[in-house]
Amino acid sequence: MMRSTLAIVLGCVLALSAWADSKEERARELISLMQMESQFGQMQAQMQNIFANLAPMPDMSDGQRAIMENFQSRMLALTREEMGWPQLEAHMIELYTTYFSEQELIDMIEFHRTPTGQRMIETMPMITEESMLFSQEAMLRLMPRMQALAEEMQAELAEYRRESAKTEE
């Protein structure tokens, strides 16, 4: 009796493990079809360009420029170490296997193999970039108004404190 119970439990564990491996493979396939690694590489290249454009400034000495370049190089290495593709891929696999069933992963894989799915993959970087630009521009427009509201709140708080202090006297 004990052996058969152990065999059933072991069989269930192995079946669950195979199911998890299958689901993980589906997520890995979807991530590959969506060309996430390539898109991530493009994003990293953009980050490198941003860092490169931050410095060096024209009035820097050669020594200052060398320090700045060393800093940039170390910063990029740190970023790759902590936020490189292997870390992101593992995280994305975990997210996809957590939030989608195996059938949903299969459905998404089938969609991404279609011409429409491939077109979506091709255009998503542009859509993402344009939506990020829109958000940045909106924030730039919004910041002065938010700053004005914050100053208004600070003035109201100061007035409240003054009034409270008068009533406590």
Buried (B, 14 or more C-beta within 10 A) or exposed (E): EEEEEEEEEEEEEEEEEEEEEEBBBBBBBBBBBBBBBEBBEEBBEEBBEEBEEEBBEEEEEEEEBEBBBEEBEEBBEEBBEEBEBEEBBEEBBEEBBEEBEBEEBBEBBEBBEEEEBBEBBEEEBEEEEEEEEEEEEEEEEEEEEEEEEEEEEEEEEEEEEEEEEEEEE
